[in-house]
Amino acid sequence: MKQYLEREDLDENIVIIKINRSYRKGMSALELYDVTRGCWKRKIESVQKAEYALSVCFGEVKEVYQIDCWVPSEKMKRETKPYDEELDGGRIAFFGKVADDSIRRKYIGKFVNKLYKRGDVGPVKTFFND
C-alpha cells in the first residue's frame, strides 16, 4: 500500500524536484544526484531556505539530499551530465550530499502526490516552515 506524505509530515524546509523525464531504473547514485541537483529554472532566492531536496519520480521519493548551497548552473560541474549553455544557461543547481539515514527513512519510498494541487506541473516545489 502506498504511503502518502501530507504537508504536516514535512518538518524540514524541503524542495521537491521531479525528475520523471531524466530518471531511469538502475541509474547510479551519482547519476541520480546529478539529474536531481540541476539545472532548474528558478531564482536562487526562491529555494535558498531549503535544507533538503527530495528527488521524486512519478510521485515517489527516490532519494533525499542535504543541500549545502545553490549556485548559478554554470558554476556546477556534473560528472555524468555535462553543462550545456543552450539548455542550462540562466538556471540554478545545488551542491549537497545524501541526507542522514534518519531523514532518508522518513521520506524515501513515500509518495508526494497529495502535496500538489490539480494543475501543479512545475518540476520544483518548495515547502518552508517559517
KOLPA-256396 format. One record per atom (N, C-alpha, C, O, CB): residue in one letter; x, y, z. Coordinates in steps of 0.02 Angstrom, whole numbers, padded with zeros to 5 digits. Each point is the difference from the previous one (the first is absolute). Glycine has a CB too. Example, Ala and Ser with C-alpha at 12.3 -4.5 7.8 and 13.67 -1.06 7.14 Angstrom:
2
+------+--------+--------+--------+
! rest !   east !  north !     up !
+------+--------+--------+--------+
!    A !  00660 ! -00284 !  00390 !
!    A ! -00045 !  00059 !  00000 !
!    A !  00045 !  00060 !  00000 !
!    A !  00052 ! -00001 !  00033 !
!    A ! -00147 ! -00058 !  00029 !
!    S !  00077 !  00112 ! -00098 !
!    S !  00042 !  00059 !  00003 !
!    S ! -00039 !  00055 !  00037 !
!    S !  00025 !  00055 !  00008 !
!    S !  00034 ! -00087 ! -00116 !
+------+--------+--------+--------+
//
This chain:
130
+------+--------+--------+--------+
! rest !   east !  north !     up !
+------+--------+--------+--------+
!    M !  00042 ! -00060 !  00000 !
!    M ! -00042 !  00060 !  00000 !
!    M !  00044 !  00063 !  00000 !
!    M !  00048 !  00004 !  00038 !
!    M ! -00140 ! -00067 !  00023 !
!    K !  00075 !  00111 ! -00104 !
!    K !  00039 !  00061 ! -00004 !
!    K ! -00008 !  00043 !  00062 !
!    K ! -00055 !  00007 !  00027 !
!    K !  00043 ! -00010 ! -00151 !
!    Q !  00068 !  00032 !  00146 !
!    Q ! -00002 !  00047 !  00056 !
!    Q !  00009 !  00070 ! -00030 !
!    Q !  00048 !  00013 ! -00035 !
!    Q ! -00001 ! -00098 !  00118 !
!    Y ! -00095 !  00129 ! -00067 !
!    Y !  00002 !  00068 ! -00027 !
!    Y !  00022 !  00049 !  00053 !
!    Y ! -00021 ! -00003 !  00057 !
!    Y ! -00071 ! -00027 ! -00137 !
!    L !  00136 !  00076 !  00060 !
!    L !  00021 !  00054 !  00044 !
!    L ! -00053 !  00054 !  00000 !
!    L ! -00028 !  00016 ! -00052 !
!    L !  00150 ! -00042 !  00030 !
!    E ! -00136 !  00053 !  00080 !
!    E ! -00045 !  00056 !  00008 !
!    E !  00042 !  00061 !  00019 !
!    E !  00057 ! -00008 !  00020 !
!    E ! -00155 ! -00068 !  00015 !
!    R !  00070 !  00135 ! -00042 !
!    R !  00038 !  00061 !  00016 !
!    R !  00027 ! -00002 !  00071 !
!    R !  00057 !  00021 !  00012 !
!    R ! -00129 !  00043 ! -00092 !
!    E !  00034 ! -00090 !  00127 !
!    E !  00022 ! -00001 !  00070 !
!    E !  00058 ! -00050 !  00012 !
!    E !  00030 !  00000 !  00054 !
!    E ! -00147 !  00032 ! -00020 !
!    D !  00131 ! -00075 ! -00082 !
!    D !  00057 ! -00046 !  00006 !
!    D !  00067 !  00033 ! -00015 !
!    D !  00053 ! -00028 !  00015 !
!    D ! -00130 ! -00064 ! -00048 !
!    L !  00074 !  00152 !  00004 !
!    L !  00061 !  00034 ! -00021 !
!    L !  00024 !  00047 !  00056 !
!    L ! -00020 !  00059 !  00002 !
!    L ! -00015 ! -00067 ! -00123 !
!    D !  00077 ! -00017 !  00165 !
!    D !  00026 !  00040 !  00056 !
!    D !  00058 !  00044 ! -00022 !
!    D !  00013 !  00052 !  00030 !
!    D ! -00050 ! -00141 !  00049 !
!    E !  00072 !  00068 ! -00131 !
!    E !  00058 !  00036 ! -00025 !
!    E ! -00021 !  00046 ! -00057 !
!    E ! -00055 ! -00006 ! -00026 !
!    E !  00131 ! -00090 !  00060 !
!    N ! -00032 !  00143 ! -00052 !
!    N ! -00011 !  00041 ! -00059 !
!    N !  00021 ! -00042 ! -00060 !
!    N !  00058 ! -00020 ! -00008 !
!    N ! -00038 !  00130 !  00071 !
!    I ! -00069 ! -00124 ! -00106 !
!    I !  00007 ! -00050 ! -00053 !
!    I ! -00011 !  00032 ! -00069 !
!    I ! -00042 !  00043 ! -00009 !
!    I !  00004 ! -00132 !  00089 !
!    V !  00077 !  00066 ! -00128 !
!    V ! -00014 !  00012 ! -00070 !
!    V ! -00011 ! -00068 ! -00033 !
!    V !  00042 ! -00045 !  00007 !
!    V !  00027 !  00155 ! -00010 !
!    I ! -00124 ! -00117 ! -00032 !
!    I ! -00014 ! -00062 ! -00036 !
!    I !  00020 !  00012 ! -00073 !
!    I ! -00020 !  00050 ! -00030 !
!    I ! -00076 ! -00084 !  00108 !
!    I !  00136 ! -00011 ! -00105 !
!    I !  00023 !  00005 ! -00068 !
!    I ! -00022 ! -00061 ! -00039 !
!    I !  00022 ! -00056 !  00014 !
!    I !  00077 !  00126 !  00022 !
!    K ! -00143 ! -00059 ! -00085 !
!    K ! -00025 ! -00055 ! -00042 !
!    K !  00050 ! -00013 ! -00056 !
!    K !  00019 !  00045 ! -00037 !
!    K ! -00139 ! -00015 !  00064 !
!    I !  00140 ! -00093 ! -00032 !
!    I !  00049 ! -00020 ! -00051 !
!    I ! -00029 ! -00053 ! -00047 !
!    I !  00037 ! -00042 ! -00026 !
!    I !  00056 !  00069 !  00106 !
!    N ! -00158 ! -00025 ! -00091 !
!    N ! -00033 ! -00052 ! -00040 !
!    N !  00034 ! -00015 ! -00066 !
!    N !  00010 ! -00059 ! -00017 !
!    N ! -00115 !  00094 !  00070 !
!    R !  00123 !  00016 ! -00091 !
!    R !  00028 ! -00011 ! -00067 !
!    R !  00073 ! -00022 !  00001 !
!    R !  00024 ! -00031 ! -00047 !
!    R ! -00103 !  00116 !  00004 !
!    S !  00114 ! -00069 !  00098 !
!    S !  00072 ! -00017 !  00004 !
!    S !  00013 ! -00066 !  00035 !
!    S !  00053 ! -00029 ! -00007 !
!    S ! -00030 !  00150 !  00008 !
!    Y ! -00072 ! -00145 !  00037 !
!    Y !  00010 ! -00060 !  00040 !
!    Y ! -00003 ! -00063 ! -00043 !
!    Y ! -00040 ! -00005 ! -00047 !
!    Y ! -00009 !  00063 !  00147 !
!    R !  00092 ! -00105 ! -00084 !
!    R ! -00006 ! -00067 ! -00029 !
!    R !  00020 ! -00051 !  00053 !
!    R !  00046 !  00011 !  00039 !
!    R ! -00022 !  00034 ! -00156 !
!    K ! -00059 ! -00100 !  00116 !
!    K !  00013 ! -00053 !  00048 !
!    K !  00073 ! -00024 ! -00008 !
!    K !  00024 ! -00008 ! -00056 !
!    K ! -00146 ! -00028 !  00054 !
!    G !  00155 !  00026 !  00058 !
!    G !  00069 ! -00024 ! -00002 !
!    G !  00053 !  00053 ! -00007 !
!    G !  00059 ! -00016 ! -00006 !
!    G ! -00106 ! -00085 ! -00042 !
!    M !  00027 !  00165 !  00049 !
!    M !  00051 !  00052 ! -00006 !
!    M !  00042 !  00001 !  00064 !
!    M ! -00024 ! -00018 !  00053 !
!    M ! -00050 !  00087 ! -00129 !
!    S !  00136 ! -00047 !  00069 !
!    S !  00045 !  00001 !  00058 !
!    S ! -00019 !  00056 !  00048 !
!    S ! -00038 !  00045 ! -00017 !
!    S !  00130 ! -00092 ! -00054 !
!    A ! -00066 !  00042 !  00131 !
!    A ! -00013 !  00052 !  00051 !
!    A !  00025 !  00068 ! -00025 !
!    A ! -00033 !  00051 !  00012 !
!    A !  00042 ! -00137 !  00080 !
!    L !  00047 !  00087 ! -00126 !
!    L !  00028 !  00063 ! -00026 !
!    L ! -00044 !  00028 ! -00055 !
!    L ! -00012 !  00061 ! -00003 !
!    L !  00127 ! -00100 !  00032 !
!    E ! -00140 ! -00003 ! -00073 !
!    E ! -00045 !  00022 ! -00053 !
!    E ! -00064 !  00030 !  00029 !
!    E ! -00024 !  00051 ! -00023 !
!    E !  00070 ! -00139 ! -00054 !
!    L ! -00074 !  00055 !  00128 !
!    L ! -00060 !  00025 !  00033 !
!    L !  00012 !  00068 !  00032 !
!    L ! -00040 !  00046 ! -00006 !
!    L !  00003 ! -00164 !  00027 !
!    Y !  00093 !  00125 !  00013 !
!    Y !  00019 !  00064 !  00031 !
!    Y !  00007 !  00054 ! -00054 !
!    Y ! -00027 !  00055 !  00008 !
!    Y !  00087 ! -00116 !  00086 !
!    D ! -00025 !  00046 ! -00148 !
!    D !  00011 !  00050 ! -00053 !
!    D ! -00065 !  00024 ! -00032 !
!    D ! -00008 !  00059 ! -00012 !
!    D !  00118 ! -00112 ! -00009 !
!    V ! -00157 !  00007 !  00007 !
!    V ! -00062 !  00023 ! -00031 !
!    V ! -00045 !  00036 !  00049 !
!    V ! -00041 !  00042 ! -00020 !
!    V !  00048 ! -00138 ! -00059 !
!    T !  00000 !  00081 !  00143 !
!    T ! -00042 !  00033 !  00051 !
!    T !  00024 !  00071 !  00014 !
!    T ! -00041 !  00045 !  00007 !
!    T !  00016 ! -00156 !  00043 !
!    R !  00089 !  00121 ! -00046 !
!    R !  00025 !  00064 !  00024 !
!    R ! -00001 !  00056 ! -00050 !
!    R !  00008 !  00058 !  00019 !
!    R !  00062 ! -00123 !  00054 !
!    G ! -00080 !  00052 ! -00136 !
!    G ! -00003 !  00055 ! -00047 !
!    G ! -00011 ! -00025 ! -00070 !
!    G !  00012 ! -00058 ! -00016 !
!    G !  00062 !  00126 !  00090 !
!    C ! -00096 ! -00024 ! -00114 !
!    C ! -00003 !  00073 !  00003 !
!    C ! -00074 !  00021 ! -00001 !
!    C ! -00040 ! -00025 ! -00041 !
!    C !  00153 !  00037 ! -00019 !
!    W ! -00131 !  00034 !  00104 !
!    W ! -00070 !  00017 !  00010 !
!    W ! -00013 !  00074 ! -00013 !
!    W !  00041 !  00043 !  00017 !
!    W ! -00050 ! -00134 !  00067 !
!    K ! -00048 !  00105 ! -00115 !
!    K ! -00018 !  00068 ! -00018 !
!    K ! -00035 !  00033 !  00059 !
!    K ! -00062 !  00006 !  00002 !
!    K !  00051 ! -00038 ! -00125 !
!    R !  00051 !  00054 !  00170 !
!    R ! -00025 !  00034 !  00060 !
!    R !  00050 !  00053 !  00019 !
!    R !  00057 !  00000 ! -00023 !
!    R ! -00119 ! -00103 !  00064 !
!    K !  00040 !  00150 !  00001 !
!    K !  00046 !  00048 !  00030 !
!    K !  00028 ! -00032 !  00063 !
!    K ! -00036 ! -00034 !  00037 !
!    K ! -00028 !  00135 ! -00084 !
!    I !  00128 ! -00091 !  00059 !
!    I !  00032 ! -00029 !  00060 !
!    I ! -00038 !  00020 !  00063 !
!    I ! -00008 ! -00041 !  00045 !
!    I !  00120 !  00043 ! -00103 !
!    E ! -00135 !  00060 !  00061 !
!    E ! -00036 !  00025 !  00060 !
!    E ! -00063 ! -00041 !  00015 !
!    E ! -00020 ! -00005 !  00058 !
!    E !  00064 !  00119 ! -00082 !
!    S ! -00074 ! -00144 ! -00026 !
!    S ! -00062 ! -00037 !  00011 !
!    S !  00011 ! -00069 !  00031 !
!    S ! -00048 ! -00030 !  00025 !
!    S !  00001 !  00090 ! -00122 !
!    V !  00109 ! -00084 !  00097 !
!    V !  00014 ! -00067 !  00027 !
!    V !  00053 !  00001 !  00054 !
!    V !  00015 ! -00052 !  00030 !
!    V ! -00046 !  00006 ! -00140 !
!    Q !  00059 !  00104 !  00124 !
!    Q !  00058 !  00005 !  00044 !
!    Q ! -00012 ! -00028 !  00070 !
!    Q !  00047 ! -00024 !  00032 !
!    Q ! -00014 !  00123 ! -00097 !
!    K ! -00093 ! -00096 !  00090 !
!    K ! -00015 ! -00025 !  00068 !
!    K ! -00004 ! -00076 !  00004 !
!    K ! -00003 ! -00028 !  00054 !
!    K ! -00057 !  00134 ! -00033 !
!    A !  00058 ! -00139 ! -00079 !
!    A ! -00008 ! -00073 !  00000 !
!    A !  00061 ! -00033 !  00031 !
!    A !  00057 !  00014 ! -00017 !
!    A ! -00127 ! -00007 ! -00086 !
!    E !  00056 ! -00052 !  00151 !
!    E !  00052 ! -00039 !  00033 !
!    E !  00011 ! -00067 ! -00036 !
!    E !  00056 ! -00026 ! -00002 !
!    E ! -00084 !  00081 !  00112 !
!    Y ! -00027 ! -00082 ! -00138 !
!    Y !  00002 ! -00065 ! -00031 !
!    Y ! -00037 !  00001 ! -00067 !
!    Y ! -00049 !  00037 ! -00008 !
!    Y !  00055 ! -00091 !  00121 !
!    A !  00018 !  00014 ! -00160 !
!    A ! -00032 ! -00009 ! -00064 !
!    A ! -00025 ! -00072 ! -00005 !
!    A !  00038 ! -00047 !  00012 !
!    A !  00035 !  00136 ! -00066 !
!    L ! -00136 ! -00097 !  00037 !
!    L ! -00028 ! -00067 ! -00012 !
!    L !  00002 ! -00012 ! -00075 !
!    L ! -00030 !  00038 ! -00039 !
!    L ! -00045 ! -00032 !  00143 !
!    S !  00109 ! -00058 ! -00124 !
!    S !  00004 ! -00020 ! -00070 !
!    S ! -00060 ! -00045 ! -00014 !
!    S ! -00005 ! -00055 !  00028 !
!    S !  00133 !  00064 ! -00031 !
!    V ! -00174 !  00014 ! -00040 !
!    V ! -00064 ! -00034 ! -00009 !
!    V ! -00010 ! -00021 ! -00072 !
!    V !  00009 !  00039 ! -00046 !
!    V ! -00057 !  00027 !  00141 !
!    C !  00028 ! -00129 ! -00104 !
!    C ! -00017 ! -00025 ! -00067 !
!    C ! -00070 ! -00029 !  00003 !
!    C ! -00015 ! -00046 !  00038 !
!    C !  00137 !  00021 ! -00064 !
!    F ! -00166 !  00053 ! -00016 !
!    F ! -00070 ! -00020 ! -00004 !
!    F ! -00032 ! -00006 !  00069 !
!    F ! -00034 ! -00048 !  00016 !
!    F !  00059 ! -00013 ! -00123 !
!    G ! -00011 !  00112 !  00148 !
!    G ! -00031 !  00006 !  00066 !
!    G !  00037 ! -00033 !  00057 !
!    G ! -00014 !  00016 !  00058 !
!    G ! -00090 ! -00012 ! -00118 !
!    E !  00150 ! -00049 !  00046 !
!    E !  00035 ! -00037 !  00052 !
!    E !  00069 !  00031 !  00015 !
!    E !  00038 !  00015 ! -00046 !
!    E ! -00099 ! -00120 !  00011 !
!    V !  00076 !  00114 !  00100 !
!    V !  00065 !  00026 !  00020 !
!    V !  00052 ! -00055 ! -00009 !
!    V ! -00005 ! -00054 !  00029 !
!    V ! -00049 !  00134 !  00054 !
!    K !  00104 ! -00065 ! -00125 !
!    K !  00053 ! -00048 ! -00016 !
!    K !  00062 !  00011 !  00044 !
!    K !  00034 ! -00048 !  00017 !
!    K ! -00077 !  00042 ! -00134 !
!    E !  00056 !  00069 !  00135 !
!    E !  00059 !  00016 !  00041 !
!    E ! -00011 !  00068 !  00033 !
!    E ! -00042 !  00040 ! -00022 !
!    E !  00118 ! -00108 ! -00053 !
!    V ! -00038 !  00080 !  00128 !
!    V ! -00003 !  00064 !  00037 !
!    V !  00071 !  00026 !  00006 !
!    V !  00046 ! -00036 !  00020 !
!    V ! -00150 !  00001 !  00045 !
!    Y !  00112 !  00099 ! -00083 !
!    Y !  00066 !  00032 !  00004 !
!    Y ! -00002 !  00058 !  00049 !
!    Y ! -00047 !  00039 !  00002 !
!    Y !  00071 ! -00072 ! -00121 !
!    Q !  00029 !  00038 !  00158 !
!    Q !  00010 !  00058 !  00043 !
!    Q !  00033 !  00053 ! -00043 !
!    Q !  00053 ! -00012 ! -00030 !
!    Q ! -00043 ! -00058 !  00138 !
!    I ! -00039 !  00129 ! -00112 !
!    I !  00025 !  00053 ! -00043 !
!    I !  00051 !  00042 !  00037 !
!    I ! -00012 !  00024 !  00055 !
!    I ! -00097 ! -00021 ! -00117 !
!    D !  00168 !  00005 !  00031 !
!    D !  00052 !  00044 !  00027 !
!    D ! -00010 !  00071 ! -00025 !
!    D !  00002 !  00047 !  00039 !
!    D !  00078 ! -00145 ! -00032 !
!    C ! -00089 !  00106 ! -00073 !
!    C ! -00011 !  00067 ! -00029 !
!    C ! -00028 ! -00006 ! -00070 !
!    C !  00005 ! -00052 ! -00033 !
!    C !  00090 !  00098 !  00103 !
!    W ! -00126 !  00009 ! -00092 !
!    W ! -00026 !  00007 ! -00068 !
!    W !  00047 !  00046 ! -00039 !
!    W !  00027 !  00047 !  00028 !
!    W ! -00147 ! -00066 !  00010 !
!    V !  00130 !  00004 ! -00101 !
!    V !  00045 !  00040 ! -00043 !
!    V ! -00031 !  00008 ! -00069 !
!    V ! -00043 ! -00040 ! -00020 !
!    V !  00144 ! -00001 !  00084 !
!    P ! -00079 !  00092 ! -00101 !
!    P ! -00019 !  00003 ! -00071 !
!    P !  00026 ! -00063 ! -00035 !
!    P !  00055 ! -00023 !  00016 !
!    P ! -00053 !  00152 ! -00016 !
!    S ! -00040 ! -00155 ! -00046 !
!    S !  00017 ! -00065 ! -00030 !
!    S !  00068 ! -00002 ! -00034 !
!    S !  00031 ! -00053 ! -00003 !
!    S ! -00151 !  00037 ! -00014 !
!    E !  00145 !  00073 ! -00007 !
!    E !  00065 ! -00002 ! -00033 !
!    E !  00058 ! -00013 !  00049 !
!    E !  00055 ! -00016 ! -00022 !
!    E ! -00100 !  00096 ! -00063 !
!    K !  00032 ! -00074 !  00150 !
!    K !  00052 ! -00014 !  00050 !
!    K ! -00002 ! -00073 !  00023 !
!    K !  00042 ! -00021 !  00041 !
!    K ! -00049 !  00139 ! -00003 !
!    M ! -00039 ! -00156 ! -00064 !
!    M ! -00008 ! -00069 !  00021 !
!    M !  00039 ! -00045 ! -00048 !
!    M ! -00001 !  00010 ! -00061 !
!    M ! -00112 !  00014 !  00111 !
!    K !  00145 ! -00074 ! -00022 !
!    K !  00035 ! -00050 ! -00042 !
!    K ! -00032 ! -00068 !  00015 !
!    K !  00011 ! -00028 !  00054 !
!    K !  00099 !  00096 ! -00054 !
!    R ! -00148 ! -00093 ! -00047 !
!    R ! -00030 ! -00067 !  00008 !
!    R !  00043 ! -00049 ! -00039 !
!    R !  00017 !  00010 ! -00058 !
!    R ! -00134 !  00039 !  00071 !
!    E !  00133 ! -00104 !  00020 !
!    E !  00042 ! -00051 ! -00031 !
!    E ! -00037 ! -00039 ! -00054 !
!    E !  00030 ! -00020 ! -00050 !
!    E !  00034 !  00012 !  00156 !
!    T ! -00128 ! -00003 ! -00096 !
!    T ! -00037 ! -00045 ! -00046 !
!    T ! -00042 !  00038 ! -00050 !
!    T ! -00027 ! -00031 ! -00046 !
!    T !  00026 ! -00053 !  00136 !
!    K ! -00005 !  00149 ! -00083 !
!    K ! -00042 !  00039 ! -00045 !
!    K !  00033 !  00068 ! -00010 !
!    K ! -00011 !  00046 !  00039 !
!    K ! -00095 ! -00106 ! -00001 !
!    P !  00147 !  00067 ! -00091 !
!    P !  00037 !  00063 ! -00010 !
!    P ! -00045 !  00061 ! -00008 !
!    P ! -00057 ! -00005 ! -00024 !
!    P !  00147 ! -00063 ! -00029 !
!    Y ! -00064 !  00125 !  00072 !
!    Y ! -00035 !  00064 ! -00007 !
!    Y ! -00010 !  00016 ! -00074 !
!    Y !  00046 ! -00008 ! -00040 !
!    Y !  00004 !  00049 !  00149 !
!    D ! -00110 ! -00019 ! -00126 !
!    D ! -00017 !  00020 ! -00068 !
!    D ! -00027 !  00071 !  00004 !
!    D ! -00055 !  00011 !  00023 !
!    D !  00030 ! -00131 ! -00059 !
!    E !  00065 !  00168 !  00012 !
!    E ! -00019 !  00071 !  00005 !
!    E ! -00069 !  00013 ! -00028 !
!    E ! -00039 !  00038 !  00029 !
!    E !  00160 ! -00009 ! -00039 !
!    E ! -00137 ! -00060 ! -00046 !
!    E ! -00065 !  00012 ! -00032 !
!    E ! -00058 ! -00024 !  00043 !
!    E ! -00050 !  00035 !  00006 !
!    E !  00106 ! -00046 ! -00117 !
!    L ! -00050 ! -00049 !  00141 !
!    L ! -00054 ! -00028 !  00040 !
!    L !  00003 !  00023 !  00073 !
!    L ! -00053 !  00012 !  00030 !
!    L !  00054 ! -00111 ! -00105 !
!    D !  00058 !  00107 !  00103 !
!    D !  00008 !  00010 !  00072 !
!    D !  00014 !  00072 !  00020 !
!    D ! -00005 !  00017 !  00060 !
!    D !  00046 ! -00132 ! -00055 !
!    G ! -00025 !  00159 ! -00052 !
!    G !  00017 !  00069 !  00016 !
!    G ! -00058 !  00036 !  00034 !
!    G ! -00058 ! -00009 ! -00018 !
!    G !  00135 !  00010 ! -00079 !
!    G ! -00060 !  00040 !  00147 !
!    G ! -00051 !  00039 !  00035 !
!    G ! -00040 ! -00039 !  00051 !
!    G ! -00049 !  00025 !  00027 !
!    G !  00043 !  00044 ! -00126 !
!    R !  00027 ! -00129 !  00113 !
!    R ! -00036 ! -00043 !  00048 !
!    R !  00042 ! -00008 !  00064 !
!    R !  00054 !  00029 !  00005 !
!    R ! -00110 ! -00091 ! -00100 !
!    I !  00030 !  00025 !  00142 !
!    I !  00035 ! -00010 !  00064 !
!    I !  00009 ! -00074 !  00015 !
!    I ! -00032 ! -00043 ! -00031 !
!    I ! -00015 !  00151 !  00073 !
!    A !  00091 ! -00122 !  00006 !
!    A !  00014 ! -00068 !  00021 !
!    A !  00024 !  00002 !  00072 !
!    A !  00017 !  00053 !  00027 !
!    A !  00013 ! -00089 ! -00145 !
!    F ! -00030 ! -00022 !  00151 !
!    F !  00026 ! -00002 !  00068 !
!    F !  00059 ! -00047 !  00007 !
!    F !  00009 ! -00047 ! -00039 !
!    F ! -00124 !  00073 !  00080 !
!    F !  00154 ! -00012 !  00010 !
!    F !  00052 ! -00046 !  00023 !
!    F ! -00025 ! -00029 !  00065 !
!    F ! -00030 !  00035 !  00040 !
!    F !  00126 !  00030 ! -00096 !
!    G ! -00084 ! -00129 !  00067 !
!    G ! -00023 ! -00032 !  00061 !
!    G !  00027 ! -00071 !  00005 !
!    G !  00048 ! -00019 ! -00033 !
!    G ! -00150 !  00090 !  00032 !
!    K !  00068 ! -00109 !  00044 !
!    K !  00020 ! -00070 !  00009 !
!    K ! -00062 ! -00039 !  00021 !
!    K ! -00051 !  00029 !  00019 !
!    K !  00169 !  00003 !  00014 !
!    V ! -00113 ! -00098 ! -00037 !
!    V ! -00056 ! -00042 !  00022 !
!    V ! -00013 !  00016 !  00074 !
!    V !  00047 !  00004 !  00040 !
!    V ! -00019 ! -00096 ! -00125 !
!    A ! -00091 !  00100 !  00103 !
!    A ! -00019 !  00018 !  00068 !
!    A !  00013 ! -00058 !  00048 !
!    A !  00010 ! -00057 ! -00020 !
!    A ! -00098 !  00134 ! -00025 !
!    D !  00089 ! -00061 !  00109 !
!    D !  00008 ! -00051 !  00053 !
!    D ! -00057 ! -00050 ! -00005 !
!    D ! -00055 !  00015 ! -00024 !
!    D !  00113 !  00068 !  00099 !
!    D ! -00044 ! -00144 ! -00052 !
!    D ! -00049 ! -00054 ! -00004 !
!    D ! -00066 !  00017 !  00035 !
!    D ! -00053 ! -00021 ! -00023 !
!    D !  00147 ! -00058 !  00018 !
!    S ! -00091 !  00116 !  00060 !
!    S ! -00063 !  00017 !  00036 !
!    S ! -00047 !  00040 ! -00044 !
!    S ! -00061 ! -00009 !  00003 !
!    S !  00124 !  00008 !  00105 !
!    I ! -00036 !  00046 ! -00149 !
!    I ! -00040 !  00040 ! -00046 !
!    I ! -00021 ! -00042 ! -00060 !
!    I ! -00058 !  00003 ! -00021 !
!    I !  00118 !  00102 !  00057 !
!    R ! -00015 ! -00144 ! -00061 !
!    R ! -00016 ! -00042 ! -00058 !
!    R ! -00056 ! -00049 !  00015 !
!    R ! -00046 ! -00009 ! -00040 !
!    R !  00165 !  00019 !  00002 !
!    R ! -00117 ! -00042 !  00097 !
!    R ! -00052 ! -00048 !  00019 !
!    R ! -00069 !  00034 !  00003 !
!    R ! -00051 ! -00031 ! -00014 !
!    R !  00136 ! -00034 !  00080 !
!    K ! -00085 !  00127 ! -00048 !
!    K ! -00063 !  00038 !  00006 !
!    K ! -00035 !  00011 ! -00068 !
!    K ! -00061 !  00004 ! -00003 !
!    K !  00109 !  00052 !  00105 !
!    Y ! -00008 ! -00052 ! -00156 !
!    Y ! -00027 !  00020 ! -00064 !
!    Y !  00005 ! -00051 ! -00057 !
!    Y ! -00046 ! -00005 ! -00040 !
!    Y !  00074 !  00118 !  00075 !
!    I !  00027 ! -00150 ! -00039 !
!    I !  00010 ! -00044 ! -00058 !
!    I ! -00055 ! -00053 ! -00004 !
!    I ! -00019 ! -00031 !  00050 !
!    I !  00143 !  00050 ! -00042 !
!    G ! -00150 ! -00029 ! -00069 !
!    G ! -00052 ! -00049 ! -00012 !
!    G ! -00070 !  00027 !  00011 !
!    G ! -00049 ! -00034 ! -00016 !
!    G !  00130 ! -00052 !  00048 !
!    K ! -00087 !  00146 ! -00005 !
!    K ! -00066 !  00030 !  00011 !
!    K ! -00019 !  00042 ! -00061 !
!    K !  00042 !  00016 ! -00042 !
!    K ! -00023 ! -00014 !  00167 !
!    F ! -00082 !  00014 ! -00130 !
!    F ! -00027 !  00036 ! -00057 !
!    F ! -00021 !  00071 !  00018 !
!    F ! -00027 !  00012 !  00053 !
!    F ! -00011 ! -00122 ! -00101 !
!    V !  00052 !  00156 !  00001 !
!    V ! -00012 !  00072 !  00013 !
!    V ! -00063 !  00026 ! -00034 !
!    V ! -00014 !  00059 !  00005 !
!    V !  00136 ! -00045 !  00006 !
!    N ! -00160 ! -00057 ! -00044 !
!    N ! -00057 !  00021 ! -00040 !
!    N ! -00048 !  00046 !  00038 !
!    N ! -00027 !  00047 ! -00029 !
!    N !  00037 ! -00153 ! -00032 !
!    K ! -00021 !  00094 !  00125 !
!    K ! -00048 !  00039 !  00039 !
!    K !  00026 !  00070 !  00017 !
!    K ! -00038 !  00042 !  00025 !
!    K ! -00006 ! -00148 !  00022 !
!    L !  00108 !  00119 ! -00061 !
!    L !  00029 !  00066 !  00013 !
!    L ! -00011 !  00048 ! -00059 !
!    L !  00018 !  00059 !  00004 !
!    L !  00068 ! -00114 !  00069 !
!    Y ! -00114 !  00029 ! -00126 !
!    Y ! -00011 !  00040 ! -00061 !
!    Y ! -00074 !  00013 ! -00011 !
!    Y ! -00042 ! -00043 !  00014 !
!    Y !  00146 ! -00005 ! -00064 !
!    K ! -00119 !  00107 !  00026 !
!    K ! -00069 !  00016 ! -00020 !
!    K ! -00007 ! -00018 ! -00073 !
!    K !  00049 ! -00004 ! -00037 !
!    K ! -00058 !  00098 !  00122 !
!    R ! -00052 ! -00106 ! -00105 !
!    R ! -00014 ! -00015 ! -00070 !
!    R !  00028 !  00057 ! -00043 !
!    R ! -00013 !  00058 !  00013 !
!    R ! -00093 ! -00124 !  00017 !
!    G !  00144 !  00048 ! -00081 !
!    G !  00028 !  00051 ! -00045 !
!    G !  00071 !  00020 !  00017 !
!    G !  00032 !  00034 ! -00040 !
!    G ! -00145 !  00005 !  00024 !
!    D !  00139 ! -00059 !  00075 !
!    D !  00070 !  00015 !  00018 !
!    D !  00045 ! -00043 ! -00045 !
!    D !  00001 ! -00061 !  00007 !
!    D ! -00032 !  00089 !  00114 !
!    V !  00066 !  00003 ! -00165 !
!    V !  00041 ! -00039 ! -00047 !
!    V !  00074 !  00015 !  00004 !
!    V !  00041 ! -00036 ! -00029 !
!    V ! -00139 !  00032 ! -00045 !
!    G !  00118 !  00057 !  00108 !
!    G !  00070 !  00018 !  00003 !
!    G !  00042 ! -00055 !  00032 !
!    G ! -00024 ! -00036 !  00044 !
!    G ! -00008 !  00156 ! -00037 !
!    P !  00094 ! -00128 ! -00029 !
!    P !  00042 ! -00053 !  00026 !
!    P !  00029 !  00015 !  00070 !
!    P !  00025 ! -00046 !  00033 !
!    P !  00002 !  00018 ! -00150 !
!    V ! -00030 !  00091 !  00139 !
!    V !  00030 !  00018 !  00064 !
!    V ! -00054 !  00033 !  00044 !
!    V ! -00032 !  00049 ! -00021 !
!    V !  00147 ! -00033 ! -00033 !
!    K ! -00125 ! -00043 !  00114 !
!    K ! -00050 !  00027 !  00046 !
!    K !  00030 !  00003 !  00070 !
!    K !  00032 ! -00047 !  00022 !
!    K ! -00127 !  00000 ! -00092 !
!    T !  00083 !  00103 !  00104 !
!    T !  00030 !  00010 !  00066 !
!    T ! -00053 ! -00005 !  00055 !
!    T ! -00058 !  00016 ! -00009 !
!    T !  00145 !  00057 ! -00044 !
!    F ! -00063 ! -00095 !  00111 !
!    F ! -00041 ! -00003 !  00060 !
!    F !  00044 !  00024 !  00059 !
!    F !  00043 ! -00036 !  00023 !
!    F ! -00115 ! -00062 ! -00069 !
!    F !  00059 !  00159 !  00068 !
!    F !  00040 !  00030 !  00053 !
!    F ! -00042 !  00008 !  00063 !
!    F ! -00060 !  00014 ! -00003 !
!    F !  00130 !  00046 ! -00081 !
!    N ! -00038 ! -00069 !  00142 !
!    N ! -00034 !  00004 !  00065 !
!    N !  00022 !  00063 !  00037 !
!    N !  00039 ! -00004 !  00047 !
!    N ! -00046 ! -00122 ! -00041 !
!    D ! -00017 !  00183 ! -00027 !
!    D !  00016 !  00061 !  00037 !
!    D ! -00054 !  00052 ! -00006 !
!    D !  00007 !  00055 !  00028 !
!    D !  00112 ! -00078 ! -00047 !
+------+--------+--------+--------+
//
